[in-house]
Amino acid sequence: MDARSTAPVPPPGCPAHTDGGRVPLYGPEFQADPQAYYAYLRHFGATAPVELAPGVEATLVTDYATALQLLQDSGSFRKDARRWRHLNEGLISPDNPVVPVLSYRPNCMFSDGAEHLRLRQAVTDSMARIDARKLSRTTEQVSEYLVSRFAARGSADLLGDYARQLPLFVFNELFGCPADIGDRVLFGITGMFDGINAERAVEVLFGAVGELVALKRAKPGEDVTTWLMQHQAQLTDEEMVHQVALLLGAGTDPLGNLIGNTMHRLLTHDRYADGGGLIDEALDDTLWDNPPMPNYAPHYPATDMEFAGTKVQAGDLMLVSFAAANTGPNLTAARESGSNRSHLAWSAGPHACPSKEPARQITVTAIEKLLNQLPDVDLAVPEESLVWRPGPFNRGLTTLPVRFTPAEPVRRTAEAPQARPAADAAAEPGGRKRGGMWSQFLTWLAK
Ligand code: HEM
């Protein structure tokens, strides 16, 4: 289907076919062809009525200029999710699967005004202290380690074996996690995003981050956790735990999907076949057409108002479709003539992603290093058989099976592949297990 078509035809399987109601951003049809849904949603105008999960209603902004207007007007549209009217009125069950992603936590993503400025400044200043050369070196080491676990096989799942793992390892290093805490962080984040025993995973993650904060108070290091702690914003322990958990959560899953979606693009579009210099271009094209966070930036109107021709009430849930805004039919010319980076994949305004530079750097380095080690890597299955993860907020493949000429690891041989981190650390209560993924990496590195 043409991504830029505006024909008001509900996509196959969409209940809007029958009852003219809200358009669901979930289910196998949405997951298989979200652009067909965005094309349909545009016939409502700049905003459209959607459902994020059964019973969770929202207004979705699909137009680029209107999205910018909302994102830049922090007086009219607030981030504090305690304003969410339908949740407060009990219309949404607290165990609805989208509630953990949308509900309030005391971090910069969910705060407004002076509180937001204070927390965000601590985050941006601390992330800015990351040394770009060291970040590249860490990313390369993790890449070598992960590839050494499957290089001899001649086949791999680039998502599960590489793209989703690499950010977790790099973040453990950036945040100065010692082995046992790092293993539990890996377990917590993986479990949270896989939705496997998510409640337990969140508990393990917050427990591990709490220990990390206590450790860095006692023994500061050269890492983001310590820099956050030393920041003039003087974060309390509770604020520290929430900002670190946000950075780990907000960073790792979209980063894994950015690596995966860019690799998918490189492997499925002939025009990138010439190699090296085109990774940056494939990355930008991915951010335009297939962004890892396709629909997010939850905001709540401060008062009842009319916005882009639609009446909204104070506390209504409003989201921005970065994926729809980026592919709007009027944008093509601007996109070709203007800056190739004016997409909304990182959002815009005061809450725009504060980490796009390190995220870009990790992604490009991870892909370059992978292609250096496995130069003839190729898709192992027909493109049509690839399956995308469900849900409105994340866009990423479930697996990306590839094949390549079996290779000798660049250096040192990793131990035989073991279970993925969730299963690994889950082997003991609290995820406390000697020799989890992070410990194995540290042992490999020290060899
Ligand atoms: C190094 C990895 C990353 C880190 C540490 C990170 C961290 C963050 C943080 C802390 C925020 C909240 C900012 C605020 O509310 O003031 C944020 C927002 C955001 N990030 Fe990132 N991020 C990373 C990677 C990514 C990636 C790969 C994407 C997708 C391309 C992305 C897209 C976004 C978007 C769309 C928002 C706005 C969310 C909203 O308004 O609710 N981020 N990020």
Boltz pocket constraint, residues with backbone or C-beta under 6 A from the ligand:
constraints:
  - pocket:
      binder: B
      contacts: [[A, 108], [A, 109], [A, 110], [A, 120], [A, 123], [A, 246], [A, 247], [A, 248], [A, 250], [A, 251], [A, 252], [A, 254], [A, 255], [A, 258], [A, 291], [A, 292], [A, 293], [A, 296], [A, 297], [A, 298], [A, 344], [A, 345], [A, 346], [A, 347], [A, 350], [A, 351], [A, 352], [A, 353], [A, 354], [A, 355], [A, 356], [A, 358], [A, 359]]
      max_distance: 6.0
